[in-house]
Amino acid sequence: MATTMYCWRCKIDLPILTEEEYELVFPKSFIDQIREYREKTGADLRQAQADVGEQALATYERITGFKETNPLALYHHRLSLYGPPCSECGKPLRTPAANYCASCSAPRVRSDAAR
């Protein structure tokens, strides 16, 4: 099940996909999916983008129960792109390599094993 957490781009809490869930939403890159869809159906680029995007949105909603409207937003609703929760405010660090929280400026607390 997707983890609900803060998305820095959307500025709200919403379901963030695990890698396994992300693979269900995007089994191939968006470009590869569009290319294959156009070859299969003969659709123009605009129609292929809309149809493939709708498929990704439907899969995301089926997995999470959250109705996203922008298929491109799904690319950053991926758990592996975020760091651990801030020890002060609880929001996720913006990246796995972040050294401080972008929300409250608290420094990242690292365990001795990670140093």
C-alpha positions in Angstrom: 0.0 0.0 0.0 1.3 3.4 -0.9 2.6 5.6 1.9 0.9 8.9 2.5 3.4 11.7 3.0 4.1 15.3 2.0 4.9 16.0 -1.6 7.2 19.1 -2.0 6.0 19.9 -5.5 2.2 19.4 -4.9 2.5 21.0 -1.3 0.0 18.5 0.2 0.1 15.1 1.8 -0.8 12.4 -0.7 0.0 8.7 -1.5 3.6 8.2 -2.6 4.3 4.9 -4.5 6.8 2.2 -3.5 9.0 0.9 -6.3 6.7 -2.1 -6.9 3.7 0.2 -7.2 5.5 2.6 -9.4 6.3 -0.3 -11.8 2.6 -1.0 -12.0 1.8 2.6 -12.9 4.8 3.0 -15.3 5.9 -0.5 -16.5 8.0 1.3 -19.1 9.0 4.9 -19.5 6.2 7.3 -20.5 7.9 7.9 -23.8 8.2 4.2 -24.6 4.6 3.7 -23.6 3.5 6.5 -25.9 5.6 5.2 -28.8 4.2 1.7 -28.4 0.6 3.0 -28.1 1.0 5.0 -31.3 2.4 2.0 -33.2 -0.4 -0.2 -32.0 -3.3 2.3 -32.5 -2.1 4.8 -35.1 -3.1 7.6 -32.7 -1.5 11.0 -33.1 1.0 12.2 -30.4 -1.5 14.3 -28.5 -4.1 11.5 -28.3 -1.4 8.9 -27.3 -0.2 11.2 -24.5 -3.7 11.7 -23.2 -4.6 8.0 -23.4 -1.4 6.7 -21.8 -1.6 9.4 -19.2 -5.2 8.3 -18.4 -4.1 4.7 -18.0 -1.4 5.7 -15.6 -3.8 7.9 -13.6 -6.4 5.1 -13.4 -3.7 2.6 -12.1 -2.5 5.2 -9.5 -6.1 5.7 -8.3 -6.8 2.0 -8.2 -3.7 1.4 -6.1 -4.0 4.5 -3.8 -7.6 5.6 -3.8 -6.4 9.1 -4.6 -7.6 10.8 -7.8 -4.7 12.6 -9.3 -5.4 14.7 -12.4 -1.9 15.2 -13.9 -0.1 12.1 -15.1 3.3 13.9 -15.1 2.9 14.5 -11.3 3.0 10.7 -10.8 6.8 10.8 -11.7 7.5 12.5 -8.4 5.1 10.5 -6.3 7.8 7.9 -5.9 9.1 7.0 -2.4 12.7 6.4 -3.5 13.0 10.1 -4.6 12.5 11.3 -1.0 14.7 11.2 2.1 13.7 10.0 5.6 11.3 12.1 7.7 12.7 15.2 9.5 13.5 14.5 13.1 11.9 17.9 14.0 8.8 18.5 11.8 8.3 15.0 10.3 8.1 16.1 6.7 10.3 14.0 4.4 13.6 15.4 3.4 13.5 16.5 -0.3 16.0 13.9 -1.4 17.7 10.9 0.0 21.0 12.9 0.1 19.5 16.0 1.8 21.5 17.2 4.8 18.8 19.5 6.3 15.0 19.9 6.1 13.8 22.3 3.6 10.7 23.0 5.7 12.1 23.8 9.1 15.9 23.9 8.4 16.7 21.2 11.0 19.9 19.3 10.2 19.5 15.7 9.2 20.0 13.3 12.1 22.1 10.3 10.9 22.6 7.1 12.8 26.1 6.1 13.7 25.9 3.2 11.2 25.2 5.6 8.3 28.3 7.8 9.0 
